[in-house]
């Protein structure tokens, strides 16, 4: 329980949450970006 309290109440805990969320959203964005580029490439026949 102390770990959860530290995660949400300390500066290093909040920074950790920010880094984790940023990494997840960046991964989702890259996945969608690359899938869109692959689909465009296949449609153009390149």
Backbone as JSON Lines, residues from 0, in Angstrom:
{"i":0,"aa":"X","n":[0.82,-1.19,0.0],"ca":[0.0,0.0,0.0],"c":[0.87,1.26,0.0]}
{"i":1,"aa":"X","n":[1.98,1.23,0.68],"ca":[2.86,2.39,0.71],"c":[3.4,2.72,-0.68]}
{"i":2,"aa":"X","n":[3.63,1.67,-1.49],"ca":[4.12,1.91,-2.84],"c":[3.11,2.7,-3.67]}
{"i":3,"aa":"X","n":[1.83,2.37,-3.53],"ca":[0.79,3.09,-4.27],"c":[0.69,4.53,-3.79]}
{"i":4,"aa":"X","n":[0.77,4.73,-2.47],"ca":[0.73,6.08,-1.92],"c":[1.92,6.89,-2.43]}
{"i":5,"aa":"X","n":[3.12,6.29,-2.41],"ca":[4.3,6.97,-2.93],"c":[4.17,7.28,-4.41]}
{"i":6,"aa":"X","n":[3.57,6.36,-5.16],"ca":[3.44,6.54,-6.61],"c":[2.61,7.78,-6.93]}
{"i":7,"aa":"X","n":[1.54,7.99,-6.18],"ca":[0.64,9.09,-6.51],"c":[0.88,10.36,-5.69]}
{"i":8,"aa":"X","n":[1.76,10.32,-4.71],"ca":[1.91,11.5,-3.86],"c":[3.31,12.11,-3.87]}
{"i":9,"aa":"X","n":[4.28,11.46,-4.5],"ca":[5.62,12.03,-4.52],"c":[5.95,12.51,-5.92]}
{"i":10,"aa":"X","n":[6.95,13.38,-5.99],"ca":[7.32,13.91,-7.3],"c":[7.91,12.82,-8.19]}
{"i":11,"aa":"X","n":[8.71,11.92,-7.65],"ca":[9.29,10.86,-8.47],"c":[8.24,9.83,-8.87]}
{"i":12,"aa":"X","n":[7.21,9.64,-8.05],"ca":[6.13,8.74,-8.42],"c":[5.31,9.31,-9.57]}
{"i":13,"aa":"X","n":[4.98,10.59,-9.47],"ca":[4.21,11.23,-10.53],"c":[5.0,11.31,-11.82]}
{"i":14,"aa":"X","n":[6.3,11.54,-11.71],"ca":[7.14,11.56,-12.9],"c":[7.17,10.17,-13.54]}
{"i":15,"aa":"X","n":[7.21,9.13,-12.72],"ca":[7.2,7.76,-13.24],"c":[5.9,7.48,-13.99]}
{"i":16,"aa":"X","n":[4.78,7.9,-13.43],"ca":[3.49,7.73,-14.12],"c":[3.51,8.48,-15.45]}
{"i":17,"aa":"X","n":[4.05,9.69,-15.45],"ca":[4.13,10.47,-16.68],"c":[4.96,9.78,-17.75]}
{"i":18,"aa":"X","n":[6.1,9.23,-17.34],"ca":[6.97,8.54,-18.3],"c":[6.29,7.29,-18.84]}
{"i":19,"aa":"X","n":[5.63,6.54,-17.98],"ca":[4.93,5.33,-18.42],"c":[3.83,5.68,-19.4]}
{"i":20,"aa":"X","n":[3.03,6.7,-19.09],"ca":[1.94,7.11,-19.99],"c":[2.49,7.64,-21.31]}
{"i":21,"aa":"X","n":[3.54,8.44,-21.24],"ca":[4.14,8.97,-22.46],"c":[4.64,7.83,-23.35]}
{"i":22,"aa":"X","n":[5.29,6.84,-22.76],"ca":[5.81,5.7,-23.52],"c":[4.68,4.9,-24.15]}
{"i":23,"aa":"X","n":[3.6,4.68,-23.42],"ca":[2.47,3.94,-23.98],"c":[1.84,4.69,-25.15]}
{"i":24,"aa":"X","n":[1.58,6.0,-24.96],"ca":[0.98,6.77,-26.05],"c":[1.91,6.87,-27.25]}
{"i":25,"aa":"X","n":[3.22,6.98,-27.01],"ca":[4.17,7.03,-28.11],"c":[4.15,5.71,-28.88]}
{"i":26,"aa":"X","n":[4.07,4.6,-28.18],"ca":[4.0,3.29,-28.84],"c":[2.74,3.16,-29.68]}
{"i":27,"aa":"X","n":[1.61,3.61,-29.14],"ca":[0.36,3.56,-29.9],"c":[0.45,4.44,-31.13]}
{"i":28,"aa":"X","n":[1.02,5.64,-30.96],"ca":[1.13,6.55,-32.09],"c":[2.03,5.96,-33.18]}
{"i":29,"aa":"X","n":[3.19,5.4,-32.81],"ca":[4.09,4.8,-33.79],"c":[3.43,3.62,-34.5]}
{"i":30,"aa":"X","n":[2.69,2.79,-33.76],"ca":[2.01,1.66,-34.38],"c":[1.02,2.14,-35.43]}
{"i":31,"aa":"X","n":[0.19,3.11,-35.07],"ca":[-0.79,3.63,-36.04],"c":[-0.11,4.31,-37.23]}
{"i":32,"aa":"X","n":[0.97,5.06,-36.97],"ca":[1.7,5.74,-38.02],"c":[2.27,4.74,-39.02]}
{"i":33,"aa":"X","n":[2.95,3.71,-38.5],"ca":[3.57,2.73,-39.39],"c":[2.53,1.9,-40.13]}
{"i":34,"aa":"X","n":[1.42,1.54,-39.49],"ca":[0.38,0.78,-40.17],"c":[-0.24,1.62,-41.29]}
{"i":35,"aa":"X","n":[-0.41,2.94,-41.05],"ca":[-0.96,3.81,-42.09],"c":[0.01,3.91,-43.27]}
{"i":36,"aa":"X","n":[1.31,4.05,-42.97],"ca":[2.3,4.15,-44.05],"c":[2.4,2.84,-44.83]}
{"i":37,"aa":"X","n":[2.3,1.7,-44.15],"ca":[2.33,0.41,-44.85],"c":[1.13,0.27,-45.75]}
{"i":38,"aa":"X","n":[-0.06,0.67,-45.26],"ca":[-1.27,0.6,-46.08],"c":[-1.16,1.5,-47.3]}
{"i":39,"aa":"X","n":[-0.62,2.71,-47.13],"ca":[-0.44,3.61,-48.27],"c":[0.54,3.01,-49.28]}
{"i":40,"aa":"X","n":[1.59,2.41,-48.78],"ca":[2.59,1.81,-49.65],"c":[1.99,0.65,-50.45]}
{"i":41,"aa":"X","n":[1.17,-0.16,-49.8],"ca":[0.55,-1.29,-50.5],"c":[-0.48,-0.8,-51.52]}
{"i":42,"aa":"X","n":[-1.19,0.28,-51.2],"ca":[-2.19,0.8,-52.12],"c":[-1.53,1.38,-53.37]}
{"i":43,"aa":"X","n":[-0.37,2.01,-53.19],"ca":[0.34,2.61,-54.32],"c":[1.13,1.58,-55.12]}
{"i":44,"aa":"X","n":[1.26,0.37,-54.6],"ca":[1.98,-0.67,-55.32],"c":[3.48,-0.55,-55.25]}
{"i":45,"aa":"X","n":[3.99,0.19,-54.31],"ca":[5.44,0.37,-54.18],"c":[6.04,-0.74,-53.38]}
